[in-house]
Amino acid sequence: MFTDLLEQHQGNFLVFTGRFCGYCTAAKRLLTQKELPFVEISFDEQPAELRDEVVQATMHRTVPVIFDIRNDERIFIGGFDELSKYPLNG
């Protein structure tokens, strides 16, 4: 399920979010301000297995969980703090 989403949304940032998450809102705002394409997937609207797969793959248990899949290399960025330091133009 998780790897299917990575393949399906190639060429974008992939942002896994949750309800009432200020850091999720900040991450989406930053990507929007930089005019970078992203797809949001809310864990609240997905089967619990998806979150389990993402946690197992990244060891990141909080939201947002952000990936840069604009190129062939799939890069796990982390959360908002890591995104704010990430070279978004590269």
C-alpha positions as CSV (number, residue, x, y, z in Angstrom):
1,M,0.0,0.0,0.0
2,F,2.7,2.5,1.0
3,T,5.1,1.7,-1.9
4,D,2.1,1.9,-4.3
5,L,1.5,5.5,-3.0
6,L,5.1,6.4,-3.6
7,E,5.0,5.1,-7.1
8,Q,1.6,6.7,-7.8
9,H,2.6,10.2,-6.8
10,Q,6.1,10.2,-8.3
11,G,7.1,13.8,-9.3
12,N,5.7,15.3,-6.1
13,F,6.3,15.7,-2.5
14,L,4.2,13.3,-0.5
15,V,2.9,14.6,2.8
16,F,1.2,12.2,5.3
17,T,-0.9,14.2,7.7
18,G,-3.3,14.0,10.6
19,R,-6.2,16.0,12.0
20,F,-5.5,19.1,14.1
21,C,-1.8,19.1,13.2
22,G,-0.2,22.6,13.2
23,Y,3.0,21.2,11.8
24,C,1.1,19.6,8.9
25,T,-0.5,22.9,8.1
26,A,2.9,24.6,8.2
27,A,4.5,22.0,5.9
28,K,1.7,22.4,3.4
29,R,1.9,26.2,3.6
30,L,5.7,26.1,3.0
31,L,5.4,23.8,0.0
32,T,2.6,26.0,-1.4
33,Q,4.6,29.2,-0.9
34,K,7.6,27.7,-2.7
35,E,5.2,26.6,-5.5
36,L,6.2,22.9,-5.1
37,P,3.8,20.1,-6.1
38,F,2.6,17.9,-3.2
39,V,0.0,15.3,-2.5
40,E,-1.5,15.1,1.0
41,I,-2.6,11.8,2.4
42,S,-4.4,12.0,5.8
43,F,-3.8,9.0,8.0
44,D,-7.2,9.6,9.5
45,E,-8.9,8.7,6.2
46,Q,-6.8,5.6,5.5
47,P,-6.6,2.1,6.9
48,A,-4.4,1.9,10.1
49,E,-2.1,-0.5,8.1
50,L,-0.9,2.4,6.0
51,R,0.4,4.3,9.1
52,D,2.0,1.1,10.4
53,E,3.8,0.6,7.0
54,V,5.1,4.2,7.0
55,V,6.3,4.0,10.6
56,Q,8.0,0.7,9.9
57,A,9.8,2.2,6.8
58,T,10.8,5.5,8.4
59,M,10.7,5.0,12.2
60,H,9.0,8.4,12.3
61,R,5.9,8.1,14.5
62,T,4.6,11.7,14.3
63,V,2.9,13.7,11.5
64,P,3.7,15.1,9.1
65,V,5.8,12.5,7.4
66,I,7.2,14.0,4.3
67,F,8.9,12.4,1.2
68,D,10.5,14.1,-1.8
69,I,9.7,11.9,-4.7
70,R,10.2,14.4,-7.5
71,N,13.0,12.4,-8.9
72,D,13.8,8.7,-9.2
73,E,15.4,8.7,-5.8
74,R,12.8,8.6,-3.0
75,I,14.0,10.7,-0.1
76,F,12.4,10.6,3.3
77,I,12.7,14.1,4.7
78,G,11.1,13.8,8.1
79,G,8.7,16.2,9.6
80,F,8.2,20.0,9.3
81,D,11.4,20.9,11.1
82,E,13.4,18.8,8.6
83,L,11.4,20.2,5.7
84,S,12.2,23.8,6.7
85,K,15.9,23.0,6.5
86,Y,15.7,20.9,3.3
87,P,17.0,22.3,0.0
88,L,13.7,22.6,-1.7
89,N,15.1,23.9,-5.0
90,G,17.4,20.9,-5.5
